[in-house]
Amino acid sequence: MTSPHLEIDHSDEPIRLFKSDFLEFFTHISPIVVIAIWLPIVILCLFYSIKLGTVSLLLILVGYLSGLFLWTISEYLLHRFLFHFRPRNKWQERAAFLFHGIHHAQPKIKTRLVMPPALAIPLAAIFYGLFYLVFSVILSANAWTYSTFAGFITGYIFYDLTHYATHHFPMRRGVWKWLKRHHMQHHYKNPSLQFGVSSPLWDYAFRTMPKVRKP
């Protein structure tokens, strides 16, 4: 298996990842799937946080906004350290290619621009467990578990749809143009920099923005 960044395949025919047609089917994901799976979870979590009635609507909003903020740092860390981890053996090289390398090898294949549920669901379960441990077990604040997780998943939805848009739509104006340029530079110029997709905040904080050359 080749390294994710050695070469880019510009063909319209997706690289096949599995011999099994059943497994291969699940490597091609529409952004509609992201909305269909995760938006109901956001709504359900907000409903439960309000139904519990243990905190005010203002605190639920604070929890929701906190979840959005936590997503931004999680997006950066996952992209930089999980999706771009350096494999040390053939098995890790295969896993790295399946996780993210395939996207760098074929960045224009639109059915591989959002995170497959097979990866997203286990990651979401891990983060929900962390939120439950902190807010429900340690702080005894169940409403915050739900509202923070709702904000976190909202951030994930925005990230995945933004990522799809940067590859698939022109995005010629304003902040959208800047985000597209930022992410395209990650693909075609600086694969070891610019890990933020929906926000450049942590690239600035952790100094993974390219240095501006002085004239």
Summary of the structure (lengths in Angstrom):
residues: 215
radius of gyration: 18.6
end to end distance: 41.2
largest distance: 58.9
contacts: 632
relative contact order: 0.17
helix: 66%
strand: 0%
